Amino acid sequence: MASKELKKVIEKMVEPTKAQQAISRSEILDEIWAAKKHTIDGKWYVCLSDVCEILGEDYATREA
């Protein structure tokens, strides 16, 4: 029983706060906004591989 409670406490300690999550989302959106844009029919798009790279998916750069 004590180990389950300890596990819950540890999970809460490792879990980012709502403020940290908001900052991370904001930073990610800023990076995506700054990515190279492609315009098609007056709308701009970014490459999915660029978004993956921003999110830390390094395999996208290797395959591109």
C-alpha positions in Angstrom: 0.0 0.0 0.0 2.8 2.4 0.9 4.6 1.8 -2.4 1.5 2.8 -4.4 1.2 6.1 -2.5 4.9 6.7 -3.0 4.5 6.1 -6.7 1.7 8.7 -6.9 3.9 11.3 -5.0 6.8 10.7 -7.3 4.6 11.0 -10.4 3.3 14.3 -9.2 6.9 15.6 -8.5 8.0 14.7 -12.0 4.9 16.0 -13.7 5.3 19.5 -15.2 3.1 22.2 -13.7 0.4 23.9 -15.8 2.5 27.0 -16.1 5.5 24.9 -17.4 3.2 23.2 -19.9 1.9 26.6 -21.1 5.4 27.9 -21.6 6.4 24.8 -23.5 3.3 25.1 -25.8 4.0 28.7 -26.4 7.7 28.1 -27.2 6.7 25.3 -29.6 4.1 27.4 -31.3 6.7 30.2 -31.7 9.1 27.8 -33.3 6.5 26.5 -35.7 5.5 30.1 -36.6 9.1 30.9 -37.3 9.6 27.8 -39.5 9.9 28.1 -43.3 6.5 28.6 -44.8 5.1 27.4 -48.2 2.2 29.3 -49.8 -0.4 27.4 -51.7 -3.6 29.1 -52.9 -2.9 32.0 -50.5 -2.6 29.8 -47.4 0.7 29.1 -45.7 1.9 25.7 -44.6 4.9 24.3 -42.9 6.5 20.9 -43.7 5.5 18.2 -41.3 9.2 17.1 -41.2 10.0 20.6 -39.9 7.4 20.4 -37.2 8.7 16.9 -36.2 12.2 18.4 -36.0 10.9 21.2 -33.8 9.2 18.6 -31.5 12.4 16.7 -31.3 11.7 13.9 -33.7 15.2 13.7 -35.1 14.4 10.8 -37.4 12.4 13.1 -39.6 15.6 14.9 -40.6 17.4 11.7 -41.3 14.7 10.5 -43.7 14.1 13.8 -45.4 
